[in-house]
Amino acid sequence: MPATHPQPKLPSVVAAALKPGRAAHDRQRDLVRASLLLAR
């Protein structure tokens, strides 16, 4: 399904979320974003 605007790829979103040194709320937000990408 083509998106109308470019989306970050799921692996890169997850990798960003799991990077060491991320704040917990940043990690949570990124994982929520990844789950929203999966839900499309």
PDB file with one MODEL, atoms N, CA, C and O in Angstrom:
MODEL        1
ATOM      1  N   MET A   1       0.847  -1.193   0.000  1.00  0.00           N
ATOM      2  CA  MET A   1       0.000   0.000   0.000  1.00  0.00           C
ATOM      3  C   MET A   1       0.884   1.244   0.000  1.00  0.00           C
ATOM      4  O   MET A   1       1.586   1.490   0.981  1.00  0.00           O
ATOM      5  N   PRO A   2       0.868   2.023  -1.061  1.00  0.00           N
ATOM      6  CA  PRO A   2       1.735   3.212  -1.122  1.00  0.00           C
ATOM      7  C   PRO A   2       1.235   4.305  -0.184  1.00  0.00           C
ATOM      8  O   PRO A   2       0.038   4.585  -0.129  1.00  0.00           O
ATOM      9  N   ALA A   3       2.138   4.906   0.538  1.00  0.00           N
ATOM     10  CA  ALA A   3       1.777   6.012   1.424  1.00  0.00           C
ATOM     11  C   ALA A   3       1.801   7.306   0.624  1.00  0.00           C
ATOM     12  O   ALA A   3       2.537   7.431  -0.355  1.00  0.00           O
ATOM     13  N   THR A   4       0.992   8.261   1.048  1.00  0.00           N
ATOM     14  CA  THR A   4       0.941   9.529   0.328  1.00  0.00           C
ATOM     15  C   THR A   4       2.149  10.397   0.650  1.00  0.00           C
ATOM     16  O   THR A   4       2.464  11.331  -0.087  1.00  0.00           O
ATOM     17  N   HIS A   5       2.819  10.089   1.743  1.00  0.00           N
ATOM     18  CA  HIS A   5       4.043  10.811   2.097  1.00  0.00           C
ATOM     19  C   HIS A   5       5.056   9.810   2.634  1.00  0.00           C
ATOM     20  O   HIS A   5       4.668   8.791   3.205  1.00  0.00           O
ATOM     21  N   PRO A   6       6.350  10.082   2.462  1.00  0.00           N
ATOM     22  CA  PRO A   6       7.375   9.110   2.876  1.00  0.00           C
ATOM     23  C   PRO A   6       7.322   8.831   4.377  1.00  0.00           C
ATOM     24  O   PRO A   6       7.221   9.749   5.191  1.00  0.00           O
ATOM     25  N   GLN A   7       7.391   7.574   4.718  1.00  0.00           N
ATOM     26  CA  GLN A   7       7.403   7.142   6.111  1.00  0.00           C
ATOM     27  C   GLN A   7       8.783   6.583   6.431  1.00  0.00           C
ATOM     28  O   GLN A   7       9.421   5.987   5.563  1.00  0.00           O
ATOM     29  N   PRO A   8       9.254   6.765   7.664  1.00  0.00           N
ATOM     30  CA  PRO A   8      10.489   6.080   8.051  1.00  0.00           C
ATOM     31  C   PRO A   8      10.259   4.575   8.006  1.00  0.00           C
ATOM     32  O   PRO A   8       9.179   4.092   8.343  1.00  0.00           O
ATOM     33  N   LYS A   9      11.267   3.851   7.592  1.00  0.00           N
ATOM     34  CA  LYS A   9      11.129   2.401   7.539  1.00  0.00           C
ATOM     35  C   LYS A   9      11.106   1.838   8.960  1.00  0.00           C
ATOM     36  O   LYS A   9      11.791   2.337   9.852  1.00  0.00           O
ATOM     37  N   LEU A  10      10.321   0.811   9.146  1.00  0.00           N
ATOM     38  CA  LEU A  10      10.132   0.240  10.481  1.00  0.00           C
ATOM     39  C   LEU A  10      11.444  -0.142  11.164  1.00  0.00           C
ATOM     40  O   LEU A  10      11.631   0.208  12.330  1.00  0.00           O
ATOM     41  N   PRO A  11      12.369  -0.848  10.489  1.00  0.00           N
ATOM     42  CA  PRO A  11      13.620  -1.214  11.180  1.00  0.00           C
ATOM     43  C   PRO A  11      14.392  -0.006  11.691  1.00  0.00           C
ATOM     44  O   PRO A  11      14.981  -0.059  12.771  1.00  0.00           O
ATOM     45  N   SER A  12      14.396   1.085  10.925  1.00  0.00           N
ATOM     46  CA  SER A  12      15.143   2.259  11.376  1.00  0.00           C
ATOM     47  C   SER A  12      14.454   2.921  12.566  1.00  0.00           C
ATOM     48  O   SER A  12      15.118   3.455  13.455  1.00  0.00           O
ATOM     49  N   VAL A  13      13.122   2.886  12.581  1.00  0.00           N
ATOM     50  CA  VAL A  13      12.382   3.433  13.727  1.00  0.00           C
ATOM     51  C   VAL A  13      12.694   2.632  14.982  1.00  0.00           C
ATOM     52  O   VAL A  13      12.953   3.198  16.044  1.00  0.00           O
ATOM     53  N   VAL A  14      12.667   1.304  14.851  1.00  0.00           N
ATOM     54  CA  VAL A  14      12.945   0.443  15.999  1.00  0.00           C
ATOM     55  C   VAL A  14      14.397   0.601  16.446  1.00  0.00           C
ATOM     56  O   VAL A  14      14.680   0.649  17.643  1.00  0.00           O
ATOM     57  N   ALA A  15      15.313   0.680  15.483  1.00  0.00           N
ATOM     58  CA  ALA A  15      16.725   0.843  15.828  1.00  0.00           C
ATOM     59  C   ALA A  15      16.942   2.147  16.584  1.00  0.00           C
ATOM     60  O   ALA A  15      17.706   2.191  17.548  1.00  0.00           O
ATOM     61  N   ALA A  16      16.267   3.210  16.147  1.00  0.00           N
ATOM     62  CA  ALA A  16      16.390   4.492  16.841  1.00  0.00           C
ATOM     63  C   ALA A  16      15.840   4.382  18.260  1.00  0.00           C
ATOM     64  O   ALA A  16      16.400   4.957  19.194  1.00  0.00           O
ATOM     65  N   ALA A  17      14.744   3.643  18.419  1.00  0.00           N
ATOM     66  CA  ALA A  17      14.135   3.499  19.737  1.00  0.00           C
ATOM     67  C   ALA A  17      15.039   2.718  20.683  1.00  0.00           C
ATOM     68  O   ALA A  17      15.060   2.979  21.886  1.00  0.00           O
ATOM     69  N   LEU A  18      15.783   1.760  20.140  1.00  0.00           N
ATOM     70  CA  LEU A  18      16.589   0.886  20.988  1.00  0.00           C
ATOM     71  C   LEU A  18      18.015   1.386  21.193  1.00  0.00           C
ATOM     72  O   LEU A  18      18.799   0.749  21.896  1.00  0.00           O
ATOM     73  N   LYS A  19      18.357   2.522  20.585  1.00  0.00           N
ATOM     74  CA  LYS A  19      19.711   3.046  20.750  1.00  0.00           C
ATOM     75  C   LYS A  19      20.015   3.290  22.221  1.00  0.00           C
ATOM     76  O   LYS A  19      19.158   3.786  22.953  1.00  0.00           O
ATOM     77  N   PRO A  20      21.230   2.948  22.669  1.00  0.00           N
ATOM     78  CA  PRO A  20      21.604   3.232  24.059  1.00  0.00           C
ATOM     79  C   PRO A  20      21.553   4.725  24.330  1.00  0.00           C
ATOM     80  O   PRO A  20      21.835   5.536  23.448  1.00  0.00           O
ATOM     81  N   GLY A  21      21.193   5.081  25.550  1.00  0.00           N
ATOM     82  CA  GLY A  21      21.215   6.486  25.934  1.00  0.00           C
ATOM     83  C   GLY A  21      19.924   7.227  25.642  1.00  0.00           C
ATOM     84  O   GLY A  21      19.813   8.417  25.936  1.00  0.00           O
ATOM     85  N   ARG A  22      18.944   6.538  25.064  1.00  0.00           N
ATOM     86  CA  ARG A  22      17.666   7.194  24.837  1.00  0.00           C
ATOM     87  C   ARG A  22      16.928   7.322  26.161  1.00  0.00           C
ATOM     88  O   ARG A  22      17.019   6.444  27.019  1.00  0.00           O
ATOM     89  N   ALA A  23      16.202   8.412  26.321  1.00  0.00           N
ATOM     90  CA  ALA A  23      15.346   8.548  27.492  1.00  0.00           C
ATOM     91  C   ALA A  23      14.173   7.575  27.360  1.00  0.00           C
ATOM     92  O   ALA A  23      13.762   7.235  26.251  1.00  0.00           O
ATOM     93  N   ALA A  24      13.643   7.136  28.490  1.00  0.00           N
ATOM     94  CA  ALA A  24      12.580   6.134  28.457  1.00  0.00           C
ATOM     95  C   ALA A  24      11.352   6.640  27.701  1.00  0.00           C
ATOM     96  O   ALA A  24      10.716   5.875  26.976  1.00  0.00           O
ATOM     97  N   HIS A  25      11.014   7.918  27.864  1.00  0.00           N
ATOM     98  CA  HIS A  25       9.818   8.419  27.184  1.00  0.00           C
ATOM     99  C   HIS A  25      10.050   8.526  25.679  1.00  0.00           C
ATOM    100  O   HIS A  25       9.118   8.344  24.896  1.00  0.00           O
ATOM    101  N   ASP A  26      11.293   8.823  25.266  1.00  0.00           N
ATOM    102  CA  ASP A  26      11.617   8.822  23.836  1.00  0.00           C
ATOM    103  C   ASP A  26      11.502   7.413  23.265  1.00  0.00           C
ATOM    104  O   ASP A  26      10.967   7.209  22.175  1.00  0.00           O
ATOM    105  N   ARG A  27      12.013   6.447  24.023  1.00  0.00           N
ATOM    106  CA  ARG A  27      11.946   5.052  23.598  1.00  0.00           C
ATOM    107  C   ARG A  27      10.486   4.621  23.445  1.00  0.00           C
ATOM    108  O   ARG A  27      10.116   3.998  22.450  1.00  0.00           O
ATOM    109  N   GLN A  28       9.672   4.957  24.430  1.00  0.00           N
ATOM    110  CA  GLN A  28       8.261   4.589  24.389  1.00  0.00           C
ATOM    111  C   GLN A  28       7.563   5.216  23.188  1.00  0.00           C
ATOM    112  O   GLN A  28       6.787   4.556  22.496  1.00  0.00           O
ATOM    113  N   ARG A  29       7.846   6.508  22.944  1.00  0.00           N
ATOM    114  CA  ARG A  29       7.211   7.200  21.825  1.00  0.00           C
ATOM    115  C   ARG A  29       7.601   6.549  20.496  1.00  0.00           C
ATOM    116  O   ARG A  29       6.759   6.375  19.614  1.00  0.00           O
ATOM    117  N   ASP A  30       8.881   6.190  20.358  1.00  0.00           N
ATOM    118  CA  ASP A  30       9.335   5.578  19.111  1.00  0.00           C
ATOM    119  C   ASP A  30       8.711   4.195  18.910  1.00  0.00           C
ATOM    120  O   ASP A  30       8.372   3.821  17.787  1.00  0.00           O
ATOM    121  N   LEU A  31       8.561   3.441  19.998  1.00  0.00           N
ATOM    122  CA  LEU A  31       7.955   2.117  19.865  1.00  0.00           C
ATOM    123  C   LEU A  31       6.471   2.231  19.534  1.00  0.00           C
ATOM    124  O   LEU A  31       5.933   1.406  18.795  1.00  0.00           O
ATOM    125  N   VAL A  32       5.808   3.248  20.078  1.00  0.00           N
ATOM    126  CA  VAL A  32       4.409   3.496  19.704  1.00  0.00           C
ATOM    127  C   VAL A  32       4.321   3.851  18.227  1.00  0.00           C
ATOM    128  O   VAL A  32       3.430   3.382  17.520  1.00  0.00           O
ATOM    129  N   ARG A  33       5.254   4.685  17.764  1.00  0.00           N
ATOM    130  CA  ARG A  33       5.275   5.048  16.342  1.00  0.00           C
ATOM    131  C   ARG A  33       5.481   3.800  15.476  1.00  0.00           C
ATOM    132  O   ARG A  33       4.846   3.650  14.432  1.00  0.00           O
ATOM    133  N   ALA A  34       6.369   2.913  15.917  1.00  0.00           N
ATOM    134  CA  ALA A  34       6.617   1.689  15.158  1.00  0.00           C
ATOM    135  C   ALA A  34       5.356   0.823  15.110  1.00  0.00           C
ATOM    136  O   ALA A  34       5.048   0.228  14.077  1.00  0.00           O
ATOM    137  N   SER A  35       4.636   0.753  16.217  1.00  0.00           N
ATOM    138  CA  SER A  35       3.422  -0.062  16.223  1.00  0.00           C
ATOM    139  C   SER A  35       2.352   0.556  15.329  1.00  0.00           C
ATOM    140  O   SER A  35       1.563  -0.163  14.715  1.00  0.00           O
ATOM    141  N   LEU A  36       2.321   1.891  15.254  1.00  0.00           N
ATOM    142  CA  LEU A  36       1.382   2.546  14.345  1.00  0.00           C
ATOM    143  C   LEU A  36       1.744   2.258  12.894  1.00  0.00           C
ATOM    144  O   LEU A  36       0.857   2.072  12.060  1.00  0.00           O
ATOM    145  N   LEU A  37       3.041   2.218  12.585  1.00  0.00           N
ATOM    146  CA  LEU A  37       3.469   1.876  11.227  1.00  0.00           C
ATOM    147  C   LEU A  37       3.052   0.448  10.882  1.00  0.00           C
ATOM    148  O   LEU A  37       2.650   0.169   9.752  1.00  0.00           O
ATOM    149  N   LEU A  38       3.150  -0.456  11.861  1.00  0.00           N
ATOM    150  CA  LEU A  38       2.763  -1.843  11.628  1.00  0.00           C
ATOM    151  C   LEU A  38       1.258  -1.967  11.410  1.00  0.00           C
ATOM    152  O   LEU A  38       0.804  -2.844  10.674  1.00  0.00           O
ATOM    153  N   ALA A  39       0.487  -1.091  12.048  1.00  0.00           N
ATOM    154  CA  ALA A  39      -0.969  -1.200  12.004  1.00  0.00           C
ATOM    155  C   ALA A  39      -1.550  -0.753  10.662  1.00  0.00           C
ATOM    156  O   ALA A  39      -2.737  -0.961  10.413  1.00  0.00           O
ATOM    157  N   ARG A  40      -0.748  -0.150   9.802  1.00  0.00           N
ATOM    158  CA  ARG A  40      -1.266   0.342   8.511  1.00  0.00           C
ATOM    159  C   ARG A  40      -1.722  -0.804   7.629  1.00  0.00           C
ATOM    160  O   ARG A  40      -2.185  -0.577   6.511  1.00  0.00           O
TER     161      ARG A  40
ENDMDL
END
